[in-house]
Each structure stands twice: as structure tokens, then as C-alpha cells.
Amino acid sequence: MVTTGRYTLADAEHLLQSVWGYPAFRYHQRKAVLAALRGRDCLAVLPTGGGKSLCFQVPALVLPGLTLVVSPLISLMQDQVAALRRRGVPAAYLSSTQSQSKQQSVREALRAGKLKLLYVAPERMKQLVATTPRPHVSLLAVDEAHCISEWGHDFRPHFRALGVHRHRFGKPPTIAVTATATPETQRDIVRVLRLVNPVKVGQSFDRPNLFLAARSFDSEANRVGQAAKLIRANPQTTIVYVQTRDRTDGVASVLKMWGLKAAPYHAGLPPSARRALLERFIAGTIPVMVATNAFGMGIDKPDVRLVVHLGVPARPESYFQEAGRAGRDGLPSRCEMLWTKGDLALAARMASVNQQTDKESEVHRKAKRKGLETMRRYVTTRRCRRRLLLDYMGEELERCSGCDRCGSLRRQP
């Protein structure tokens, strides 16, 4: 039995089994959980589907007091809190979308010590420190921690103040988790959060069960037609990513004309509509979801067999996040990028790569330019696509397990 003072790994494993129904931790989860139980800071970089949330949710039930979770998306907080409460875990979130009475009831539960996990956005941390009697925070968890770093692809300036807020909460042991962080991003996370000799938990970004491919097209009709052919050749759960909201409806309509059951999803839809679409997708009644990148974090469906990008993401980290929705159960799955010459220019405009503002540092601009150039090379290269992506993430690849440049035994549709 591994002991950590008063808290043992056996305690955590018992909760993992009784509350979540999993028989045991994965190796990298085990290291992160042990770090939390021992009061150590931790940086966990685990790929999509690696079970990052359990690295702080399980210790939250073992440790006394409160686990404070900083999360960048309200929808992600809502989904995780709802899932925890269904399992009987006393969890809540605070956000600007709640009524004043609801926020007050959450604060009362916090003061009464009735919560084990409280989720907040980074923008609300300052207010939480100022207006709420400071609870005993046993663990601070920073979800999607790449948002802290100017090198990260979803940089959020409010995340930069988390090191200061952490100090005001008494410097609790902190775990930062993310699926995508280059070496530069990882160093920045450690520095900004002021982590002390953190336990670093890392897993290869390589997903051998995912076959990678990219194809160029001269016309939109041919591109969407190829997407339909791919879906017909892989008649299982599929996500089709597009770059703008207005394209979700158009592409979904064309796929329906091909006889496919598809639905559009984007952040402009009412929350109730998005949640209904997500529930139908998880249940399998919508086999093809045409979506912007708003359809991503927190999607817990292991059997997505095909992810098609109609366009080019601006950063490899974004592509890892989105393509990584495929094959989370470890079975063979495909990731296809269907692109035209205009996609790279559109990606640059959407990421404001060529736009300089006083609020944006040269570090951030440099990171965006590096990411866009890597994606340009990814779609145009005649060499291994997998090796190129992993090199960007600071990882060496010994052998490609499947891409269209290296060849594969899998039949190409």
C-alpha cells in the first residue's frame, strides 16, 4: 500500500471504483494523484482521452476541505459539475450566467463547508478572493492550463494572475492539467503558477490508433463531396469541423443531401439547443456532427471513428485537441484534413497572426506564427505528417504508426 501521510492511494482507488466505476488508475493518473495526496505541485500533460479530470477530482474527495478548480469554459464547468453531482459528489460552479440567488446559494454552501469541489472561471478569482470568506483550499486545480501561457493556443490573459490568487489562498498544492503543451508552454505554466519543484506527468502525444491524412481541393463542392464519401466509407460516429459558424448549416445540409444524418453545432446556438444536440450525439442518434471548435472540450464519447477537418486549424495544439476526439477507446480511427488554398489565409485572419495590438506581446505573436507555419507544412509536406506534429510538441518519433505519406495497411476510401 502506498501511504501519503494520513492519505493513502488505497483510499483514492476505493473512491475511483465506488464513485466512478473504474477498476484502477492508469499509470500517469496514479502519479498525478499521488502528487496531490502528498501535497506536491504537479503539471500533468496528458492527451485527449487521458483522464485528466480524475487527477484532481478523486484527490478532492480524499483530501479535507475544498478543491478549487479553475476552468476556462462555462459549458465545461457545467458538464463536469453535472456529472459529479450525478455521482453524489458535492460540487458546484460560480459563473455570470447564474442568477444572483443561485450564486448566493453556492456561496452559502461554500461557507458552510458543504462543497468538495468549486469550479470558477479565471475572471472570477479576484472577486472570489475579495467577497468570500476564505475556505480551506486543500488543492487548486487549473484545467486547460495551456490557457495560462502566451505560448499556448488558447491564451487567456486572466489566467496570468492565478499565481497571485494562489498566494492569497495560502499557496495550496496545485495541479495544472492540459492535453496540449509544448515545452515552452510547460515552462511558462510552471513560472506563472509559481509551482515549486512540481511533479511532471507526461504521456506521449502520439496516438498510434489514429490514421492521419490531408488532401487539397480546388473547389468547395469537391471537398464536401469527398467528406461525404469518407463518412459513407466509415459509417460510424463522425465529427466534421469547419472554421466558421455559417458553414455548419451549409455543410450539414449538403451531407443530408448525400443521405447522411448530420446536424450543425456552434457557439451561437442557445445553451439548451447545444446541450440537446450533445446529448443526442452521445446517445448516437446524431451520427454526424458538423461543428466549429466550440464542439470540443468535455466531449466524452469514446467511439468517434472519423474526424474530418474542412479547413486548417491555426495551431497544431488545436488540431491535437480536435482530431483527438477520435478513437478515445483505442480502436483504429481516421483524422482527415480536406483543405483549399484559402484555408491558411483564413486561419491566419481568425488567429490575428498578422494583426499587432498593444495588448499582445511579441512572445504571443511569435507563438501564433510558429503554429500557423507548422500547419502549413503539415498539409503540404511530402514527408511523415505524424513526425512533423510531434516534433512541434517537442517529441521524437521512432516510427510512424499510420499516415498517408508513410503508407498504411488500412484501405484508403
GIJO-V668563 format. One record per residue. RES is the residue in three letters. BURIAL is + if it has 16 or more other C-alpha atoms within 10 Angstrom, else -. Layout:
BEGIN
RES&BURIAL + RES&BURIAL
END
This chain:
BEGIN
MET&- + VAL&- + THR&- + THR&- + GLY&- + ARG&- + TYR&+ + THR&+ + LEU&+ + ALA&- + ASP&+ + ALA&+ + GLU&+ + HIS&+ + LEU&+ + LEU&+ + GLN&- + SER&- + VAL&- + TRP&- + GLY&- + TYR&- + PRO&- + ALA&- + PHE&+ + ARG&- + TYR&- + HIS&+ + GLN&+ + ARG&+ + LYS&+ + ALA&+ + VAL&+ + LEU&+ + ALA&+ + ALA&+ + LEU&+ + ARG&+ + GLY&+ + ARG&+ + ASP&+ + CYS&+ + LEU&+ + ALA&+ + VAL&+ + LEU&+ + PRO&+ + THR&+ + GLY&+ + GLY&+ + GLY&- + LYS&+ + SER&- + LEU&+ + CYS&+ + PHE&+ + GLN&+ + VAL&+ + PRO&+ + ALA&+ + LEU&+ + VAL&+ + LEU&+ + PRO&- + GLY&+ + LEU&+ + THR&+ + LEU&+ + VAL&+ + VAL&+ + SER&+ + PRO&+ + LEU&+ + ILE&+ + SER&+ + LEU&+ + MET&+ + GLN&+ + ASP&- + GLN&+ + VAL&+ + ALA&+ + ALA&- + LEU&+ + ARG&- + ARG&- + ARG&- + GLY&- + VAL&+ + PRO&+ + ALA&+ + ALA&+ + TYR&+ + LEU&+ + SER&+ + SER&- + THR&- + GLN&- + SER&- + GLN&- + SER&- + LYS&- + GLN&+ + GLN&- + SER&- + VAL&+ + ARG&+ + GLU&- + ALA&- + LEU&+ + ARG&- + ALA&- + GLY&- + LYS&- + LEU&+ + LYS&+ + LEU&+ + LEU&+ + TYR&+ + VAL&+ + ALA&+ + PRO&+ + GLU&+ + ARG&- + MET&+ + LYS&- + GLN&- + LEU&+ + VAL&- + ALA&- + THR&- + THR&- + PRO&- + ARG&- + PRO&+ + HIS&- + VAL&+ + SER&+ + LEU&+ + LEU&+ + ALA&+ + VAL&+ + ASP&+ + GLU&+ + ALA&+ + HIS&+ + CYS&+ + ILE&+ + SER&+ + GLU&+ + TRP&+ + GLY&+ + HIS&+ + ASP&+ + PHE&+ + ARG&+ + PRO&- + HIS&+ + PHE&+ + ARG&+ + ALA&+ + LEU&+ + GLY&+ + VAL&- + HIS&+ + ARG&+ + HIS&- + ARG&- + PHE&- + GLY&- + LYS&+ + PRO&+ + PRO&+ + THR&+ + ILE&+ + ALA&+ + VAL&+ + THR&+ + ALA&+ + THR&+ + ALA&+ + THR&+ + PRO&- + GLU&- + THR&+ + GLN&+ + ARG&- + ASP&+ + ILE&+ + VAL&+ + ARG&- + VAL&+ + LEU&+ + ARG&+ + LEU&+ + VAL&- + ASN&- + PRO&+ + VAL&+ + LYS&+ + VAL&+ + GLY&+ + GLN&- + SER&- + PHE&+ + ASP&+ + ARG&+ + PRO&+ + ASN&+ + LEU&+ + PHE&+ + LEU&+ + ALA&+ + ALA&+ + ARG&- + SER&- + PHE&- + ASP&- + SER&- + GLU&- + ALA&- + ASN&- + ARG&+ + VAL&+ + GLY&+ + GLN&+ + ALA&+ + ALA&+ + LYS&- + LEU&+ + ILE&+ + ARG&- + ALA&- + ASN&- + PRO&- + GLN&- + THR&+ + THR&+ + ILE&+ + VAL&+ + TYR&+ + VAL&+ + GLN&+ + THR&- + ARG&+ + ASP&- + ARG&+ + THR&+ + ASP&+ + GLY&- + VAL&+ + ALA&+ + SER&+ + VAL&+ + LEU&+ + LYS&- + MET&- + TRP&- + GLY&- + LEU&+ + LYS&- + ALA&+ + ALA&+ + PRO&+ + TYR&+ + HIS&+ + ALA&- + GLY&- + LEU&- + PRO&- + PRO&- + SER&- + ALA&- + ARG&+ + ARG&- + ALA&- + LEU&+ + LEU&+ + GLU&- + ARG&- + PHE&+ + ILE&+ + ALA&- + GLY&- + THR&- + ILE&+ + PRO&+ + VAL&+ + MET&+ + VAL&+ + ALA&+ + THR&+ + ASN&+ + ALA&+ + PHE&+ + GLY&+ + MET&- + GLY&+ + ILE&- + ASP&- + LYS&+ + PRO&+ + ASP&+ + VAL&+ + ARG&+ + LEU&+ + VAL&+ + VAL&+ + HIS&+ + LEU&+ + GLY&+ + VAL&+ + PRO&+ + ALA&+ + ARG&+ + PRO&+ + GLU&+ + SER&+ + TYR&+ + PHE&+ + GLN&+ + GLU&+ + ALA&+ + GLY&+ + ARG&+ + ALA&+ + GLY&+ + ARG&+ + ASP&- + GLY&- + LEU&- + PRO&+ + SER&+ + ARG&+ + CYS&+ + GLU&+ + MET&+ + LEU&+ + TRP&+ + THR&+ + LYS&- + GLY&- + ASP&+ + LEU&+ + ALA&- + LEU&+ + ALA&+ + ALA&+ + ARG&- + MET&- + ALA&+ + SER&- + VAL&+ + ASN&- + GLN&- + GLN&- + THR&- + ASP&- + LYS&- + GLU&- + SER&- + GLU&- + VAL&- + HIS&+ + ARG&+ + LYS&- + ALA&+ + LYS&+ + ARG&+ + LYS&+ + GLY&+ + LEU&+ + GLU&- + THR&+ + MET&+ + ARG&+ + ARG&- + TYR&+ + VAL&+ + THR&- + THR&- + ARG&- + ARG&- + CYS&+ + ARG&+ + ARG&+ + ARG&+ + LEU&+ + LEU&+ + LEU&+ + ASP&- + TYR&+ + MET&+ + GLY&- + GLU&+ + GLU&- + LEU&+ + GLU&- + ARG&- + CYS&+ + SER&+ + GLY&+ + CYS&+ + ASP&+ + ARG&+ + CYS&- + GLY&- + SER&- + LEU&- + ARG&- + ARG&- + GLN&- + PRO&-
END
